[in-house]
Amino acid sequence: MLGAVAGLVGGAVGFLLARQAPDQQITRVPSVVAPDSPRGEGTVAAIAESALPGVVSIAVDGSSGSGTGSGFVLREDGYIVTNNHVIAGAADGAGSIDVVLADGRRLPATVVGRNVSYDIAVLAVVANDLPVLDVGDSDGVTVGDTVIAIGAPLGLDGTVTVGIVSALDRPVTVGEDEDASFISAIQTDAAINPGNSGGPLLDGAGRVIGVTSAIATLAQERGNIGLGFAIPVNAVQRIAGEIIETGSSSTPILGVTLDTRFDGRGALIGTVTPDGPAERAGLIPGDVVLSLAGRPVANADELVVAIRDNIPGQTVAVVAERGGVVREFEVTLGSRPDE
């Protein structure tokens, strides 16, 4: 069984569950009135003005309490994308989920489907002609690109923050045990706080390139420290599309269990599934996986993230060490249904 630490990024930082900071002293400063200037196309102001109508707040009243999150309109006929962890407490009918649109309407939502492995959920509301956000291509994102996060941090609807793409393909684990999601994330320094979860991360053209999912914190700190993580939208599109069409989605698998006690470099295979993808390719228990699809693997969590950065049915190169000899295997990834 794979172990997971909430919000783990290289074993150093954790997923934030913070409250507002205590009252702070506020000092008034003189106001300066600047002359009006046009909001040119492509400016942050113009992008925010265009995107805000398609961003929603999500209120959840579930068995474990109430909470809020964010989401965005994927289709004008009422389909909303958010994080699974935002709605998980009420996903099985144990509570209620409401979507609050930018125009103030509050609509009851149903869960169309969710994928715990990728921390994605699709909701449906009874509405037509909803404003839809343009979706970009997360494979085209580069480090240094300007990004804009929109959501409802701490319940403050329609909050817009700006930053850059700090890194790509960050292995991030959100949640614990059977609720753990392993994400090959876009890292950003745009301010993201509790309540932002499920909201869109936009590129400089106003297109969705990711879904904000987690932030990192220091052991004794709370609040944003400039380390936010988003699920790449290409994965979101695939999963959401499957959910809308069938009510469920698929997750790629290698067909192995991993020994999380292994403290060397790589991921140690504990067992292989009989006639599964790994066994058919020639991998055996005791092999140490060093890379998958050209992506280096330092530990078990990173191997899971690397697998999920691909799609079921895709053939990938797996480099593994066996008895001191490094070998390469061609593995066609299998699939398993996810909720």
Secondary structure, DSSP 8 states (H G I E B T S, - for coil): -----TTBSTTS-EE-------------------------TTSHHHHHHHHGGGEEEEEEEETTEEEEEEEEEEETTTEEEE-HHHHGGGTTSSSEEEEE-TTS-EEE-EEEEEEGGGTEEEEE-S-SS-----B--GGG--TT-EEEEEE-GGG-TTEEEEEEEEEEEEEEEES-GGG-EEEEEEEE-S---TT-TT-EEE-TTS-EEEEEEEEEE-TT--S--S-EEEEEHHHHHHHHHHHHHHS-EEEEE-SEEE-TT--SSSEEEEEE-TTSHHHHHT--TT-EEEEETTEE--SHHHHHHHHHTS-TT-EEEEEEEETTEEEEEEEE-EEEEE-
